[in-house]
Amino acid sequence: MEPLAEITATISLAMGVAWASGINLYATVLMLGILANTGNIVLPADLQLVAAPMVMAAAGFMYLAEFFADKMPGIDTGWDAIHTFIRIPSGALLAAGAVGEVSAAAQLAAALIGGSISAGTHATKAGSRALINTSPEPFSNWAASVSEDILVIGGLWAALHYPVLFLLLLAAFLLAIIWLLPKLWQGVRKMFHILGRILGNKDQASGPDQLE
């Protein structure tokens, strides 16, 4: 592989695993492990741990847990809240491992950028799910969850096999996140404000009954 193509492929892998981890960490690790064990990809030395049977088993178990939790309104938001402390640092670690045996400075740079990308995709997923939960029917949660799984698998496949295309799409995706996140945040704040008012009104309404 030519040096420029090799560098592009490395950057694409690092940014790809960080981006995908913010959406579904366990699907990301499981897919990397499967592709490595089937000979479809050769992982950098620092990422070969994800191909270990014990790691794949743990990722598979947690993917199944997330598969169901991610489709239940309300539970998915709680799951996302907990995984704020899991997806983002894991995305940073995977990005650092993806750059291979390079200088400590390069690995730290990859971790910082990867963690930021994971944070952006995680915040977008969590914010959009919180807004989707305002819908009374569960089908939108199922549609969003399945779409996210497909997006992770397709995105990682593109990062591994079409690195230039993936990096272009990633740049467009990040620009979209920059535009979308403030709007999602406003929507989530408005939703919690309305919820707080509803709960406050219920408490006031139940007060006289309790006194009686």
C-alpha positions, 0 to 999 in steps of 0.5 A, spaced: 500 500 500 502 506 498 504 511 504 498 516 502 493 510 501 496 507 508 495 514 512 488 515 509 486 508 511 489 509 518 485 515 519 479 513 516 479 507 521 481 511 527 475 516 525 470 510 523 471 507 530 470 513 534 464 515 530 461 508 530 462 508 538 458 514 539 452 510 536 453 503 538 460 501 542 458 494 542 456 493 535 462 497 533 467 492 537 463 486 535 464 487 528 471 489 528 472 482 532 468 478 527 472 482 521 478 480 524 477 473 525 474 472 518 480 475 515 477 480 512 481 486 515 488 486 519 487 490 525 493 494 528 497 491 534 493 495 539 486 494 536 487 486 536 484 485 543 477 486 540 478 480 536 479 476 543 474 471 544 472 473 551 472 481 548 467 478 543 463 474 547 462 480 552 461 485 546 455 480 543 452 480 550 452 487 551 449 488 544 443 484 545 442 488 552 442 494 548 438 491 542 432 491 547 434 497 551 434 501 545 427 500 543 424 501 549 421 508 550 424 512 556 429 506 558 433 508 552 434 515 554 436 512 561 441 507 557 444 513 553 445 517 559 449 511 563 453 510 556 455 517 556 461 515 561 462 509 556 462 510 549 466 517 549 472 514 553 471 508 549 471 511 542 477 515 544 481 509 546 479 505 540 481 511 535 488 511 539 489 504 538 487 504 531 493 509 529 498 503 530 505 503 533 506 511 532 509 516 537 505 517 543 503 524 541 500 521 535 496 517 539 494 522 544 492 526 538 487 521 535 484 519 542 482 527 543 479 527 536 476 520 537 473 522 543 470 529 541 467 525 535 464 520 539 461 525 544 458 528 538 455 522 535 453 520 542 450 527 544 446 527 537 443 520 538 441 521 545 438 528 544 434 525 538 432 519 542 429 524 548 425 527 543 423 521 539 420 519 546 415 524 546 411 520 541 406 516 544 407 510 540 414 505 540 415 504 533 419 510 532 424 508 537 424 501 533 425 505 527 431 509 530 434 503 533 434 499 527 437 505 523 442 506 527 445 499 527 445 499 520 448 506 520 454 503 524 455 497 520 455 501 513 459 506 516 464 502 519 464 498 512 465 504 508 471 506 513 475 500 512 473 499 504 472 506 502 476 510 506 476 517 502 469 516 501 468 515 508 472 521 510 468 526 506 461 523 509 464 524 516 466 531 514 459 532 512 456 529 518 460 533 523 458 539 519 450 537 520 452 535 527 454 542 529 448 545 526 443 540 529 446 539 536 444 546 538 437 545 536 436 538 539 439 541 546 433 547 545 428 541 544 430 537 550 430 543 554 423 545 552 421 538 553 424 537 560 421 544 562 414 542 559 415 535 563 416 539 569 410 543 569 406 537 568 409 534 574 408 540 578 401 541 576 399 534 578 403 535 585 399 541 586 392 538 584 394 532 589 395 536 594 388 538 597 386 531 596 392 529 601 389 534 606 382 531 606 
